[in-house]
Amino acid sequence: MHLRGEPLGRRRRVVVGHADEDYQAGPVDAADGRPVDADARPADPLHHRPHDAHGTGRSSGRGTMPTMPTMPTRPASPPRPASPPRTLITVAPTGAETAKAAAPPLPVTLDELVEAAQACEKAGAAMIHVHIRDAKAQPTLDLRRLRDTVQALREGAGLVIQLSTGGAVTDSYEDRLRVLDAAPDSCSLTMGTVNFGDDVFLNQWPFVVELYELAKEREVVPEFELFDLGHVEALRRLLDEHGLPFGGRVHCDLVMGVPGGMPGTIETLVAAVQALPPQVTSWSATGVGRTSLPVALAALAAGGHLRVGMEDTLTFARGQPVRDNAQLVERAAQLAVLAQRPPMSADDARSLLNTRKAA
């Protein structure tokens, strides 16, 4: 990956998410910021005329008629700039670890979750990564609640709906597989076991394969969650042995900064991106806790997408708790605009991921 600048005018290959395009850097018109065609020059109405030594405009050949001037041509219009590449912003509003008492703005009821989804969509999010809670605000994978959540989010917002199949670290494989019965657009699929603070987030290879094949069968697009560099290699193995997922696109998320997983540093992000399998069409990055902002900046610089939310971050700045999930999405959207890759819409995200068409 090449993150440093190149000399003006040199053609290079740009990879942004799943799409790549050639572009030609060139001079810029300071008046409107658009590139200028250096070869487009106003024609000189006198330049074509043959001159004699006296500058009369007549040809020196005897008996020939003087060449008549032609009308000046209009300068070529500068090319219109192409639409800028876009950034997928995923919001993870709840998670399974934080108690409501510790973070009062955390959305744990269905009404709170729908309200958060609406606010985050308005702020620039295109996909929502969902964990649900029970009546006591405890993490649950209850299928009825999952189905009600998917239906309410579809009716109340336009976001791509991604259900977590990770749940809490105590959830069984059986319950985690049953998540797909709720028919989300997308699901998370963690590519290996990882120490998760004081706990172990267990993802044995046979379970990973079973969940992957079930997602294909149910036409659910997986997002491969990579907590460590070993998970990157596991993704390569899965794709080599079991082919592409439903929809044919491979989208993954680098989850960085979890105690026990890969650190949220620029060097680690670059190493992980360089190691991604060639089948990967787009990737995002999540920085947990204080790594949220540096990971977001590095991901944008490297051409990746973003995941933010109160599942991963409870502090907006030093000594300043997060107001709500929309605040984190707003900041991510501002960063994306500064990077000249504004947030994409939910429809753009569906095209990026190639999710199942609505019935």
Buried (B, 14 or more C-beta within 10 A) or exposed (E): EEEEEEEEEEEEEEBBBBBEEEEEBBEEEEEEEEBBEEEEEEEEEEEEBEEEEEEEBBBEEEEEEEEEEEEEEEEEEBEEEEEEBBBBBBBBBBBBBBEBEEBEBBBBEBEBBBBBBBBBBEBBBBBBBBBBBEEEBEBBBBEEBBBBBBBBBBEBBBBBBBBBBBBBBEBEBEBBBBBBEBBBBBBBBBBBBBBBEEEEBBBEEEBBBBBBEBBBEBBBBBBBBBBBBBBBBBBBBBBEEEEEBBBEBBBBBBBBBBEBBBEBBBEBBBBBBEEBBEBBBBBBBBBBBEBBBBBBBBBBBBBBBBBBBBBBBBEBEEEEEBEBBBBBBBBBBBBBBEBEBBBBBBEBBBBBBBBBEEE
